[in-house]
Amino acid sequence: MTSISSASPAFTGRDPKNRLYGPLPDVSEEAGYVEEHPKRVGFFTDTSVCIGCKACEVACKEWNFLPMDDAHGNRDVMGLSGMSYDNTGQLGANSWRHVAFIEQSRTVDLPMPSVGLPGATRQDSGPSPANSSEQSTVEAQASVLNAEALSEFDPQTAQSGTDTQIRWLMSSDVCKHCTHAACLDVCPTGALFRTEYGTVVVQGDICNGCGYCVPACPYGVIDQRKEDGRVFKCTMCYDRLTDGLQPACASACPTSSIQFGDLDELQARADARLATLQSQGVETARLYGRDEDDGVGGAGAFFLLLDEPEVYGLPPDPIVTTRDLPAMWKSAATAAAMMLGVALSAVLGSRKR
């Protein structure tokens, strides 16, 4: 019988090296799926093509029967956050997808067109203003999603001028399904477990509401419901995966900003996309959660960002919070042994006297 554990391999005896950080070649096998199992799957979110439609949020709530709530987690309340178009506010127990809206501005040089005297004969043979306007509109619409347009509207690299230009950064955030998930390590009931697809799932009927996993998550993803204290987060639609379907959010995304599939293939696709953007001048583009040598061993849900992670509300250098537990327990055991030795020496010394 296969023994499946919710904890990291270091806590189950299958990893004597205590690897609570760094790459893991097969997270499902490390969790106990020793027999043939599916390849690890994940999300690649390309924020450069996100249009902020919130279709992923709606699809997630509809499929998972999540209640309506406001930006403060109050159920059955439709409140306005006052933060632009973002009324979800953040990930929570009732919002497993969150589309962030970040407004950025920079000053640009927008020269005004000159107009000649009334009745004056035009000397140029260029297109009429009407045709120029139509052509500019068509060109702008055609370049909305290409790398050239992204570099032109980059507040960090553009030159200053006399007017203000606005750029919207939009990103659909979700649980990262970490390679080394601290929430698994601290859960005392096994309510959190690693699936055969390499994802991390919460079983609400087993959760006892202790809340240990909430501060353990380096991304602040897991949240408790105020009604009963149980925790909830994205399951990557585990029920749909077992039926051969992709998650609801990826199915609903109209621009393929949210891409689902084999994690290795997604990583290769993300590397190619990043190379394309950088070669075309988008210097601030970067991958977040892609590096397997980062503090969580890489994420099962990673992102292509157009600015610093902090701009999107993401930690710049996340580290699995249980990384140092083996060393801490070793130090504690050593200290306990020393105290026991001192106590025994004191007892034996008093008997001799």
Beta strands, then each sheet from edge to edge (+ up, - down):
strand 1: 41-46
strand 2: 98-108
strand 3: 163-173
strand 4: 192-194
strand 5: 200-202
strand 6: 223-224
strand 7: 231-232
strand 8: 258-262
strand 9: 286-288
strand 10: 301-305
sheet 1: 8+ 1- 10- 9+
sheet 2: 2+ 3-
sheet 3: 4+ 5-
sheet 4: 6+ 7-
end
